[in-house]
Amino acid sequence: MPYKLLFVCLGNICRSPAAENIMNHLIQQEGLSGQIVCDSAGTSSYHIGSPPDRRMMIAAGDRGIPMQGQARQFSPHDFKEFDLILAMDRENYANICSLDPTGKFKGKTRLMCDFCTEHSLREVPDPYYGGAQGFTHVIDLLMDACNGLLNHVKQELATKTDGLR
Ligand code: 4NP
């Protein structure tokens, strides 16, 4: 069974698809495709069915990351489906937690920036109403967080394997 990651933002057209595509890029580079799988979703229904925002595609492309995807909305079913749910900001985190009133899945819901090692920001800022620079900043922040997250998941997978011995 692969380790399953779900990245969540508001619209699922800027930050979370960028995180998903960056993470897939890193997973491929490490030869871990099949062992770690990624998806993304939005807490809102605003952009269901839309491709990633063009401005985010350009910023990611500039860093050598091709982007693909189609927006969908986060569903409570995702709590069972995924091993780790990564919220881009505190509002996303609160909206996800509001769909888990008993707190059963609190342990698998985290802020993406918890995995940053080079940046001190606690949230991935919403770039939607800003300029191109905001999108590039999101990519750089997510590169840092995804590298930290990959190390974390590799440790989790190693612990799982140990448990099977
Ligand atoms: P995202 O960015 O949550 O990173 O996908 C946004 C996309 C759309 C909107 C806000 C943020 N919107 O208000 O439509």
Backbone and ligand atoms as CSV (ligand in chain L), in Angstrom:
chain,resi,resn,atom,element,x,y,z
A,1,MET,N,N,0.844,-1.204,0.000
A,1,MET,CA,C,0.000,0.000,0.000
A,1,MET,C,C,0.881,1.258,0.000
A,2,PRO,N,N,0.674,2.149,-0.967
A,2,PRO,CA,C,1.484,3.379,-0.972
A,2,PRO,C,C,1.080,4.319,0.158
A,3,TYR,N,N,2.002,5.211,0.494
A,3,TYR,CA,C,1.723,6.278,1.467
A,3,TYR,C,C,1.030,7.404,0.696
A,4,LYS,N,N,-0.134,7.834,1.184
A,4,LYS,CA,C,-0.944,8.781,0.406
A,4,LYS,C,C,-0.993,10.170,1.036
A,5,LEU,N,N,-0.610,11.172,0.217
A,5,LEU,CA,C,-0.573,12.572,0.657
A,5,LEU,C,C,-1.657,13.370,-0.047
A,6,LEU,N,N,-2.346,14.227,0.707
A,6,LEU,CA,C,-3.332,15.128,0.099
A,6,LEU,C,C,-2.994,16.571,0.474
A,7,PHE,N,N,-2.785,17.403,-0.542
A,7,PHE,CA,C,-2.486,18.821,-0.338
A,7,PHE,C,C,-3.781,19.617,-0.497
A,8,VAL,N,N,-4.033,20.529,0.447
A,8,VAL,CA,C,-5.316,21.249,0.434
A,8,VAL,C,C,-5.113,22.760,0.566
A,9,CYS,N,N,-5.789,23.515,-0.344
A,9,CYS,CA,C,-5.841,24.981,-0.215
A,9,CYS,C,C,-7.295,25.406,-0.387
A,10,LEU,N,N,-7.529,26.655,-0.745
A,10,LEU,CA,C,-8.911,27.130,-0.876
A,10,LEU,C,C,-9.531,26.726,-2.219
A,11,GLY,N,N,-8.847,27.088,-3.314
A,11,GLY,CA,C,-9.443,26.894,-4.641
A,11,GLY,C,C,-8.995,25.653,-5.383
A,12,ASN,N,N,-7.865,25.051,-4.935
A,12,ASN,CA,C,-7.238,23.911,-5.628
A,12,ASN,C,C,-6.827,24.264,-7.066
A,13,ILE,N,N,-6.460,25.537,-7.280
A,13,ILE,CA,C,-5.925,25.901,-8.604
A,13,ILE,C,C,-4.543,26.555,-8.501
A,14,CYS,N,N,-4.120,26.973,-7.300
A,14,CYS,CA,C,-2.797,27.611,-7.162
A,14,CYS,C,C,-1.867,26.801,-6.249
A,15,ARG,N,N,-2.041,26.933,-4.933
A,15,ARG,CA,C,-1.054,26.380,-4.001
A,15,ARG,C,C,-1.054,24.851,-3.928
A,16,SER,N,N,-2.221,24.242,-3.735
A,16,SER,CA,C,-2.206,22.776,-3.545
A,16,SER,C,C,-1.836,22.000,-4.809
A,17,PRO,N,N,-2.273,22.426,-6.013
A,17,PRO,CA,C,-1.769,21.692,-7.191
A,17,PRO,C,C,-0.273,21.902,-7.397
A,18,ALA,N,N,0.238,23.093,-7.012
A,18,ALA,CA,C,1.688,23.319,-7.105
A,18,ALA,C,C,2.408,22.354,-6.162
A,19,ALA,N,N,1.903,22.233,-4.935
A,19,ALA,CA,C,2.521,21.316,-3.960
A,19,ALA,C,C,2.485,19.880,-4.486
A,20,GLU,N,N,1.345,19.485,-5.037
A,20,GLU,CA,C,1.187,18.120,-5.569
A,20,GLU,C,C,2.198,17.845,-6.693
A,21,ASN,N,N,2.316,18.795,-7.615
A,21,ASN,CA,C,3.205,18.577,-8.770
A,21,ASN,C,C,4.678,18.651,-8.376
A,22,ILE,N,N,5.026,19.536,-7.446
A,22,ILE,CA,C,6.411,19.598,-6.953
A,22,ILE,C,C,6.754,18.285,-6.245
A,23,MET,N,N,5.836,17.831,-5.398
A,23,MET,CA,C,6.085,16.600,-4.637
A,23,MET,C,C,6.244,15.413,-5.578
A,24,ASN,N,N,5.380,15.330,-6.587
A,24,ASN,CA,C,5.501,14.233,-7.559
A,24,ASN,C,C,6.848,14.286,-8.277
A,25,HIS,N,N,7.306,15.501,-8.577
A,25,HIS,CA,C,8.608,15.687,-9.226
A,25,HIS,C,C,9.728,15.136,-8.334
A,26,LEU,N,N,9.694,15.469,-7.055
A,26,LEU,CA,C,10.726,15.007,-6.116
A,26,LEU,C,C,10.648,13.485,-5.926
A,27,ILE,N,N,9.424,12.968,-5.843
A,27,ILE,CA,C,9.212,11.519,-5.667
A,27,ILE,C,C,9.794,10.755,-6.861
A,28,GLN,N,N,9.568,11.300,-8.066
A,28,GLN,CA,C,10.104,10.673,-9.283
A,28,GLN,C,C,11.629,10.697,-9.277
A,29,GLN,N,N,12.185,11.861,-8.891
A,29,GLN,CA,C,13.649,12.005,-8.833
A,29,GLN,C,C,14.276,10.969,-7.904
A,30,GLU,N,N,13.579,10.637,-6.817
A,30,GLU,CA,C,14.108,9.701,-5.821
A,30,GLU,C,C,13.738,8.251,-6.147
A,31,GLY,N,N,13.007,8.048,-7.238
A,31,GLY,CA,C,12.598,6.691,-7.615
A,31,GLY,C,C,11.578,6.098,-6.657
A,32,LEU,N,N,10.748,6.935,-6.072
A,32,LEU,CA,C,9.770,6.452,-5.087
A,32,LEU,C,C,8.333,6.447,-5.612
A,33,SER,N,N,8.183,6.629,-6.936
A,33,SER,CA,C,6.839,6.574,-7.520
A,33,SER,C,C,6.240,5.204,-7.208
A,34,GLY,N,N,4.984,5.190,-6.829
A,34,GLY,CA,C,4.365,3.919,-6.460
A,34,GLY,C,C,4.387,3.706,-4.962
A,35,GLN,N,N,5.429,4.231,-4.297
A,35,GLN,CA,C,5.490,4.102,-2.832
A,35,GLN,C,C,4.835,5.279,-2.125
A,36,ILE,N,N,4.870,6.462,-2.791
A,36,ILE,CA,C,4.228,7.657,-2.248
A,36,ILE,C,C,3.348,8.220,-3.356
A,37,VAL,N,N,2.068,8.431,-3.094
A,37,VAL,CA,C,1.198,9.016,-4.114
A,37,VAL,C,C,0.563,10.302,-3.574
A,38,CYS,N,N,0.297,11.226,-4.497
A,38,CYS,CA,C,-0.172,12.566,-4.126
A,38,CYS,C,C,-1.465,12.925,-4.832
A,39,ASP,N,N,-2.252,13.740,-4.150
A,39,ASP,CA,C,-3.458,14.322,-4.743
A,39,ASP,C,C,-3.618,15.695,-4.102
A,40,SER,N,N,-4.554,16.505,-4.631
A,40,SER,CA,C,-4.821,17.803,-4.004
A,40,SER,C,C,-6.307,18.117,-4.115
A,41,ALA,N,N,-6.753,19.043,-3.259
A,41,ALA,CA,C,-8.169,19.410,-3.224
A,41,ALA,C,C,-8.295,20.815,-2.650
A,42,GLY,N,N,-9.472,21.418,-2.865
A,42,GLY,CA,C,-9.762,22.735,-2.300
A,42,GLY,C,C,-10.861,22.624,-1.268
A,43,THR,N,N,-10.844,23.513,-0.270
A,43,THR,CA,C,-11.939,23.495,0.714
A,43,THR,C,C,-13.206,24.098,0.094
A,44,SER,N,N,-13.047,24.936,-0.935
A,44,SER,CA,C,-14.197,25.580,-1.577
A,44,SER,C,C,-14.614,24.815,-2.834
A,45,SER,N,N,-15.779,25.169,-3.347
A,45,SER,CA,C,-16.278,24.567,-4.592
A,45,SER,C,C,-16.064,25.518,-5.778
A,46,TYR,N,N,-15.395,26.663,-5.534
A,46,TYR,CA,C,-15.316,27.743,-6.543
A,46,TYR,C,C,-14.821,27.296,-7.914
A,47,HIS,N,N,-13.813,26.423,-7.938
A,47,HIS,CA,C,-13.133,26.155,-9.215
A,47,HIS,C,C,-13.169,24.690,-9.639
A,48,ILE,N,N,-14.151,23.952,-9.119
A,48,ILE,CA,C,-14.242,22.508,-9.430
A,48,ILE,C,C,-14.133,22.280,-10.940
A,49,GLY,N,N,-13.244,21.381,-11.331
A,49,GLY,CA,C,-13.075,21.021,-12.746
A,49,GLY,C,C,-12.059,21.860,-13.496
A,50,SER,N,N,-11.572,22.956,-12.863
A,50,SER,CA,C,-10.630,23.850,-13.562
A,50,SER,C,C,-9.201,23.326,-13.507
A,51,PRO,N,N,-8.397,23.643,-14.543
A,51,PRO,CA,C,-6.965,23.316,-14.503
A,51,PRO,C,C,-6.258,24.287,-13.549
A,52,PRO,N,N,-4.983,24.016,-13.200
A,52,PRO,CA,C,-4.244,24.971,-12.361
A,52,PRO,C,C,-4.199,26.362,-13.008
A,53,ASP,N,N,-4.141,27.394,-12.164
A,53,ASP,CA,C,-4.050,28.792,-12.607
A,53,ASP,C,C,-2.802,28.968,-13.504
A,54,ARG,N,N,-3.013,29.670,-14.621
A,54,ARG,CA,C,-1.939,29.892,-15.592
A,54,ARG,C,C,-0.697,30.527,-14.978
A,55,ARG,N,N,-0.926,31.470,-14.044
A,55,ARG,CA,C,0.207,32.162,-13.412
A,55,ARG,C,C,1.044,31.180,-12.584
A,56,MET,N,N,0.366,30.210,-11.959
A,56,MET,CA,C,1.091,29.205,-11.178
A,56,MET,C,C,1.810,28.234,-12.104
A,57,MET,N,N,1.199,27.924,-13.250
A,57,MET,CA,C,1.839,27.041,-14.237
A,57,MET,C,C,3.137,27.679,-14.738
A,58,ILE,N,N,3.101,28.997,-14.948
A,58,ILE,CA,C,4.286,29.703,-15.451
A,58,ILE,C,C,5.387,29.695,-14.385
A,59,ALA,N,N,5.014,30.014,-13.142
A,59,ALA,CA,C,6.013,30.056,-12.056
A,59,ALA,C,C,6.637,28.669,-11.839
A,60,ALA,N,N,5.814,27.627,-11.897
A,60,ALA,CA,C,6.328,26.268,-11.702
A,60,ALA,C,C,7.202,25.858,-12.889
A,61,GLY,N,N,6.732,26.198,-14.104
A,61,GLY,CA,C,7.488,25.882,-15.317
A,61,GLY,C,C,8.869,26.508,-15.290
A,62,ASP,N,N,8.965,27.728,-14.753
A,62,ASP,CA,C,10.258,28.427,-14.632
A,62,ASP,C,C,11.229,27.659,-13.741
A,63,ARG,N,N,10.708,26.836,-12.838
A,63,ARG,CA,C,11.547,26.037,-11.936
A,63,ARG,C,C,11.674,24.585,-12.422
A,64,GLY,N,N,11.188,24.348,-13.655
A,64,GLY,CA,C,11.333,23.007,-14.238
A,64,GLY,C,C,10.270,22.021,-13.797
A,65,ILE,N,N,9.147,22.542,-13.284
A,65,ILE,CA,C,8.073,21.658,-12.825
A,65,ILE,C,C,6.852,21.830,-13.726
A,66,PRO,N,N,6.556,20.841,-14.571
A,66,PRO,CA,C,5.315,20.920,-15.355
A,66,PRO,C,C,4.119,20.664,-14.428
A,67,MET,N,N,3.021,21.377,-14.663
A,67,MET,CA,C,1.843,21.243,-13.780
A,67,MET,C,C,0.683,20.597,-14.520
A,68,GLN,N,N,0.004,19.673,-13.860
A,68,GLN,CA,C,-1.237,19.130,-14.392
A,68,GLN,C,C,-2.239,18.973,-13.256
A,69,GLY,N,N,-3.494,18.796,-13.598
A,69,GLY,CA,C,-4.518,18.589,-12.579
A,69,GLY,C,C,-5.822,19.247,-12.913
A,70,GLN,N,N,-6.814,18.891,-12.133
A,70,GLN,CA,C,-8.169,19.404,-12.318
A,70,GLN,C,C,-8.750,19.567,-10.917
A,71,ALA,N,N,-9.236,20.778,-10.610
A,71,ALA,CA,C,-9.651,21.072,-9.236
A,71,ALA,C,C,-10.827,20.216,-8.782
A,72,ARG,N,N,-10.774,19.817,-7.530
A,72,ARG,CA,C,-11.896,19.125,-6.889
A,72,ARG,C,C,-12.029,19.660,-5.464
A,73,GLN,N,N,-13.159,19.384,-4.855
A,73,GLN,CA,C,-13.373,19.861,-3.488
A,73,GLN,C,C,-13.013,18.783,-2.485
A,74,PHE,N,N,-12.440,19.208,-1.349
A,74,PHE,CA,C,-12.142,18.284,-0.251
A,74,PHE,C,C,-13.444,17.654,0.238
A,75,SER,N,N,-13.378,16.355,0.540
A,75,SER,CA,C,-14.560,15.665,1.059
A,75,SER,C,C,-14.180,14.943,2.355
A,76,PRO,N,N,-15.109,14.806,3.294
A,76,PRO,CA,C,-14.796,14.089,4.548
A,76,PRO,C,C,-14.277,12.668,4.294
A,77,HIS,N,N,-14.643,12.096,3.160
A,77,HIS,CA,C,-14.147,10.768,2.785
A,77,HIS,C,C,-12.611,10.752,2.711
A,78,ASP,N,N,-12.026,11.921,2.369
A,78,ASP,CA,C,-10.564,12.020,2.224
A,78,ASP,C,C,-9.832,11.707,3.541
A,79,PHE,N,N,-10.485,11.931,4.668
A,79,PHE,CA,C,-9.830,11.650,5.953
A,79,PHE,C,C,-9.410,10.188,6.045
A,80,LYS,N,N,-10.243,9.304,5.536
A,80,LYS,CA,C,-9.949,7.861,5.607
A,80,LYS,C,C,-8.982,7.446,4.507
A,81,GLU,N,N,-9.097,8.129,3.364
A,81,GLU,CA,C,-8.367,7.743,2.157
A,81,GLU,C,C,-6.863,8.058,2.241
A,82,PHE,N,N,-6.517,9.152,2.971
A,82,PHE,CA,C,-5.130,9.638,2.941
A,82,PHE,C,C,-4.423,9.442,4.291
A,83,ASP,N,N,-3.101,9.287,4.213
A,83,ASP,CA,C,-2.293,9.114,5.419
A,83,ASP,C,C,-1.952,10.455,6.056
A,84,LEU,N,N,-1.810,11.477,5.210
A,84,LEU,CA,C,-1.428,12.801,5.715
A,84,LEU,C,C,-2.122,13.858,4.864
A,85,ILE,N,N,-2.723,14.859,5.528
A,85,ILE,CA,C,-3.442,15.936,4.847
A,85,ILE,C,C,-2.714,17.238,5.183
A,86,LEU,N,N,-2.238,17.925,4.136
A,86,LEU,CA,C,-1.388,19.105,4.311
A,86,LEU,C,C,-2.149,20.376,3.938
A,87,ALA,N,N,-2.456,21.193,4.942
A,87,ALA,CA,C,-3.173,22.453,4.717
A,87,ALA,C,C,-2.161,23.559,4.415
A,88,MET,N,N,-2.477,24.402,3.431
A,88,MET,CA,C,-1.550,25.470,3.047
A,88,MET,C,C,-1.538,26.621,4.056
A,89,ASP,N,N,-2.735,26.956,4.615
A,89,ASP,CA,C,-2.758,28.027,5.625
A,89,ASP,C,C,-3.708,27.654,6.762
A,90,ARG,N,N,-3.758,28.519,7.774
A,90,ARG,CA,C,-4.540,28.203,8.982
A,90,ARG,C,C,-6.033,28.169,8.700
A,91,GLU,N,N,-6.459,28.983,7.732
A,91,GLU,CA,C,-7.881,28.969,7.376
A,91,GLU,C,C,-8.246,27.626,6.730
A,92,ASN,N,N,-7.388,27.146,5.821
A,92,ASN,CA,C,-7.616,25.821,5.221
A,92,ASN,C,C,-7.651,24.765,6.328
A,93,TYR,N,N,-6.709,24.868,7.263
A,93,TYR,CA,C,-6.604,23.905,8.369
A,93,TYR,C,C,-7.904,23.887,9.186
A,94,ALA,N,N,-8.398,25.097,9.506
A,94,ALA,CA,C,-9.634,25.204,10.306
A,94,ALA,C,C,-10.831,24.644,9.529
A,95,ASN,N,N,-10.882,24.919,8.230
A,95,ASN,CA,C,-11.998,24.416,7.416
A,95,ASN,C,C,-11.969,22.888,7.306
A,96,ILE,N,N,-10.775,22.332,7.198
A,96,ILE,CA,C,-10.643,20.863,7.164
A,96,ILE,C,C,-11.102,20.293,8.517
A,97,CYS,N,N,-10.609,20.893,9.609
A,97,CYS,CA,C,-10.942,20.389,10.953
A,97,CYS,C,C,-12.437,20.494,11.245
A,98,SER,N,N,-13.107,21.476,10.633
A,98,SER,CA,C,-14.549,21.638,10.878
A,98,SER,C,C,-15.344,20.458,10.296
A,99,LEU,N,N,-14.723,19.716,9.373
A,99,LEU,CA,C,-15.386,18.537,8.803
A,99,LEU,C,C,-15.057,17.264,9.600
A,100,ASP,N,N,-14.312,17.445,10.682
A,100,ASP,CA,C,-13.914,16.337,11.562
A,100,ASP,C,C,-14.249,16.746,13.000
A,101,PRO,N,N,-15.555,16.883,13.308
A,101,PRO,CA,C,-15.968,17.475,14.586
A,101,PRO,C,C,-15.488,16.704,15.813
A,102,THR,N,N,-15.286,15.395,15.689
A,102,THR,CA,C,-14.840,14.627,16.861
A,102,THR,C,C,-13.311,14.649,17.002
A,103,GLY,N,N,-12.621,15.194,16.016
A,103,GLY,CA,C,-11.157,15.282,16.090
A,103,GLY,C,C,-10.452,13.973,15.836
A,104,LYS,N,N,-11.164,13.005,15.265
A,104,LYS,CA,C,-10.603,11.669,15.033
A,104,LYS,C,C,-9.372,11.702,14.121
A,105,PHE,N,N,-9.354,12.660,13.191
A,105,PHE,CA,C,-8.288,12.680,12.190
A,105,PHE,C,C,-7.305,13.842,12.383
A,106,LYS,N,N,-7.353,14.438,13.559
A,106,LYS,CA,C,-6.487,15.595,13.839
A,106,LYS,C,C,-5.012,15.231,13.677
A,107,GLY,N,N,-4.672,14.011,14.032
A,107,GLY,CA,C,-3.290,13.551,13.960
A,107,GLY,C,C,-2.738,13.472,12.552
A,108,LYS,N,N,-3.619,13.377,11.547
A,108,LYS,CA,C,-3.105,13.292,10.174
A,108,LYS,C,C,-3.290,14.593,9.413
A,109,THR,N,N,-3.711,15.661,10.082
A,109,THR,CA,C,-3.882,16.960,9.431
A,109,THR,C,C,-2.794,17.911,9.934
A,110,ARG,N,N,-1.999,18.423,9.003
A,110,ARG,CA,C,-0.861,19.280,9.379
A,110,ARG,C,C,-0.792,20.527,8.501
A,111,LEU,N,N,-0.067,21.543,8.987
A,111,LEU,CA,C,0.216,22.720,8.155
A,111,LEU,C,C,1.442,22.397,7.303
A,112,MET,N,N,1.358,22.716,6.010
A,112,MET,CA,C,2.453,22.410,5.074
A,112,MET,C,C,3.785,22.984,5.558
A,113,CYS,N,N,3.744,24.215,6.086
A,113,CYS,CA,C,5.000,24.872,6.485
A,113,CYS,C,C,5.658,24.229,7.700
A,114,ASP,N,N,4.962,23.297,8.379
A,114,ASP,CA,C,5.604,22.547,9.464
A,114,ASP,C,C,6.819,21.789,8.941
A,115,PHE,N,N,6.853,21.538,7.636
A,115,PHE,CA,C,7.933,20.733,7.054
A,115,PHE,C,C,9.033,21.574,6.405
A,116,CYS,N,N,8.905,22.909,6.491
A,116,CYS,CA,C,9.971,23.783,5.962
A,116,CYS,C,C,11.204,23.687,6.863
A,117,THR,N,N,12.376,23.724,6.236
A,117,THR,CA,C,13.609,23.769,7.027
A,117,THR,C,C,14.383,25.057,6.765
A,118,GLU,N,N,14.082,25.732,5.639
A,118,GLU,CA,C,14.830,26.946,5.287
A,118,GLU,C,C,14.014,28.220,5.473
A,119,HIS,N,N,12.703,28.112,5.398
A,119,HIS,CA,C,11.832,29.278,5.547
A,119,HIS,C,C,11.179,29.263,6.928
A,120,SER,N,N,10.928,30.459,7.470
A,120,SER,CA,C,10.314,30.520,8.802
A,120,SER,C,C,8.824,30.855,8.750
A,121,LEU,N,N,8.287,31.133,7.549
A,121,LEU,CA,C,6.848,31.403,7.414
A,121,LEU,C,C,6.050,30.189,7.886
A,122,ARG,N,N,4.923,30.438,8.551
A,122,ARG,CA,C,4.110,29.332,9.061
A,122,ARG,C,C,2.985,28.938,8.105
A,123,GLU,N,N,2.710,29.808,7.114
A,123,GLU,CA,C,1.618,29.543,6.177
A,123,GLU,C,C,2.104,29.799,4.752
A,124,VAL,N,N,1.515,29.099,3.789
A,124,VAL,CA,C,1.781,29.391,2.378
A,124,VAL,C,C,0.787,30.488,1.978
A,125,PRO,N,N,1.276,31.713,1.672
A,125,PRO,CA,C,0.355,32.824,1.401
A,125,PRO,C,C,-0.462,32.608,0.135
A,126,ASP,N,N,-1.702,33.091,0.176
A,126,ASP,CA,C,-2.599,32.984,-0.982
A,126,ASP,C,C,-2.140,33.979,-2.050
A,127,PRO,N,N,-1.700,33.498,-3.234
A,127,PRO,CA,C,-1.152,34.403,-4.252
A,127,PRO,C,C,-2.207,34.942,-5.218
A,128,TYR,N,N,-3.459,34.499,-5.069
A,128,TYR,CA,C,-4.471,34.667,-6.121
A,128,TYR,C,C,-4.680,36.110,-6.555
A,129,TYR,N,N,-4.749,37.037,-5.593
A,129,TYR,CA,C,-5.042,38.433,-5.954
A,129,TYR,C,C,-3.783,39.293,-6.091
A,130,GLY,N,N,-2.607,38.648,-6.109
A,130,GLY,CA,C,-1.349,39.401,-6.204
A,130,GLY,C,C,-0.672,39.235,-7.557
A,131,GLY,N,N,0.590,39.676,-7.626
A,131,GLY,CA,C,1.355,39.633,-8.871
A,131,GLY,C,C,2.168,38.363,-9.029
A,132,ALA,N,N,2.937,38.328,-10.119
A,132,ALA,CA,C,3.719,37.140,-10.484
A,132,ALA,C,C,4.708,36.737,-9.393
A,133,GLN,N,N,5.259,37.752,-8.703
A,133,GLN,CA,C,6.259,37.477,-7.670
A,133,GLN,C,C,5.701,36.592,-6.553
A,134,GLY,N,N,4.426,36.785,-6.236
A,134,GLY,CA,C,3.765,35.987,-5.203
A,134,GLY,C,C,3.726,34.511,-5.572
A,135,PHE,N,N,3.557,34.235,-6.842
A,135,PHE,CA,C,3.500,32.848,-7.316
A,135,PHE,C,C,4.875,32.192,-7.235
A,136,THR,N,N,5.906,32.965,-7.605
A,136,THR,CA,C,7.275,32.451,-7.519
A,136,THR,C,C,7.644,32.182,-6.057
A,137,HIS,N,N,7.213,33.077,-5.175
A,137,HIS,CA,C,7.484,32.892,-3.747
A,137,HIS,C,C,6.830,31.607,-3.243
A,138,VAL,N,N,5.590,31.353,-3.663
A,138,VAL,CA,C,4.886,30.127,-3.270
A,138,VAL,C,C,5.670,28.901,-3.735
A,139,ILE,N,N,6.173,28.924,-4.966
A,139,ILE,CA,C,6.935,27.778,-5.484
A,139,ILE,C,C,8.184,27.539,-4.622
A,140,ASP,N,N,8.908,28.602,-4.292
A,140,ASP,CA,C,10.135,28.448,-3.500
A,140,ASP,C,C,9.834,27.901,-2.102
A,141,LEU,N,N,8.772,28.423,-1.506
A,141,LEU,CA,C,8.357,27.959,-0.180
A,141,LEU,C,C,7.945,26.483,-0.236
A,142,LEU,N,N,7.212,26.127,-1.267
A,142,LEU,CA,C,6.740,24.746,-1.397
A,142,LEU,C,C,7.877,23.773,-1.700
A,143,MET,N,N,8.892,24.226,-2.439
A,143,MET,CA,C,10.074,23.385,-2.701
A,143,MET,C,C,10.702,22.989,-1.361
A,144,ASP,N,N,10.857,23.974,-0.479
A,144,ASP,CA,C,11.430,23.745,0.848
A,144,ASP,C,C,10.547,22.775,1.640
A,145,ALA,N,N,9.250,23.070,1.706
A,145,ALA,CA,C,8.325,22.226,2.478
A,145,ALA,C,C,8.259,20.805,1.912
A,146,CYS,N,N,8.245,20.678,0.582
A,146,CYS,CA,C,8.150,19.346,-0.039
A,146,CYS,C,C,9.405,18.518,0.237
A,147,ASN,N,N,10.572,19.162,0.237
A,147,ASN,CA,C,11.799,18.430,0.567
A,147,ASN,C,C,11.741,17.904,2.004
A,148,GLY,N,N,11.292,18.753,2.928
A,148,GLY,CA,C,11.159,18.337,4.328
A,148,GLY,C,C,10.121,17.239,4.482
A,149,LEU,N,N,9.017,17.390,3.756
A,149,LEU,CA,C,7.941,16.397,3.809
A,149,LEU,C,C,8.418,15.052,3.270
A,150,LEU,N,N,9.202,15.088,2.190
A,150,LEU,CA,C,9.700,13.840,1.601
A,150,LEU,C,C,10.584,13.102,2.609
A,151,ASN,N,N,11.432,13.840,3.312
A,151,ASN,CA,C,12.265,13.200,4.341
A,151,ASN,C,C,11.406,12.575,5.429
A,152,HIS,N,N,10.365,13.298,5.840
A,152,HIS,CA,C,9.448,12.789,6.860
A,152,HIS,C,C,8.780,11.487,6.395
A,153,VAL,N,N,8.271,11.480,5.154
A,153,VAL,CA,C,7.558,10.300,4.654
A,153,VAL,C,C,8.518,9.124,4.496
A,154,LYS,N,N,9.752,9.415,4.064
A,154,LYS,CA,C,10.743,8.342,3.929
A,154,LYS,C,C,10.978,7.670,5.288
A,155,GLN,N,N,11.034,8.494,6.351
A,155,GLN,CA,C,11.197,7.942,7.704
A,155,GLN,C,C,9.988,7.102,8.096
A,156,GLU,N,N,8.788,7.600,7.770
A,156,GLU,CA,C,7.557,6.868,8.077
A,156,GLU,C,C,7.556,5.510,7.370
A,157,LEU,N,N,7.967,5.516,6.092
A,157,LEU,CA,C,7.985,4.272,5.311
A,157,LEU,C,C,9.002,3.300,5.890
A,158,ALA,N,N,10.161,3.816,6.325
A,158,ALA,CA,C,11.187,2.966,6.912
A,158,ALA,C,C,10.684,2.349,8.220
A,159,THR,N,N,9.950,3.124,9.024
A,159,THR,CA,C,9.404,2.608,10.280
A,159,THR,C,C,8.384,1.516,10.001
A,160,LYS,N,N,7.524,1.763,8.977
A,160,LYS,CA,C,6.521,0.763,8.598
A,160,LYS,C,C,7.199,-0.554,8.208
A,161,THR,N,N,8.261,-0.436,7.378
A,161,THR,CA,C,8.976,-1.633,6.908
A,161,THR,C,C,9.599,-2.375,8.074
A,162,ASP,N,N,10.175,-1.626,9.025
A,162,ASP,CA,C,10.773,-2.244,10.220
A,162,ASP,C,C,9.722,-3.062,10.978
A,163,GLY,N,N,8.519,-2.466,11.076
A,163,GLY,CA,C,7.430,-3.121,11.801
A,163,GLY,C,C,7.013,-4.430,11.175
A,164,LEU,N,N,7.292,-4.602,9.892
A,164,LEU,CA,C,6.897,-5.821,9.175
A,164,LEU,C,C,7.935,-6.923,9.283
A,165,ARG,N,N,9.115,-6.548,9.763
A,165,ARG,CA,C,10.199,-7.544,9.828
A,165,ARG,C,C,9.978,-8.547,10.941
L,1,4NP,P1,P,-5.569,28.606,-4.014
L,1,4NP,O1,O,-5.768,30.126,-4.526
L,1,4NP,O2,O,-6.416,28.422,-2.771
L,1,4NP,O3,O,-4.113,28.542,-3.725
L,1,4NP,O4,O,-6.014,27.727,-5.165
L,1,4NP,C1,C,-7.025,30.705,-4.687
L,1,4NP,C2,C,-7.771,30.405,-5.821
L,1,4NP,C3,C,-8.994,31.014,-5.995
L,1,4NP,C4,C,-9.478,31.928,-5.056
L,1,4NP,C5,C,-8.717,32.222,-3.935
L,1,4NP,C6,C,-7.499,31.600,-3.753
L,1,4NP,N1,N,-10.731,32.567,-5.272
L,1,4NP,O5,O,-11.113,33.394,-4.438
L,1,4NP,O6,O,-11.397,32.268,-6.274
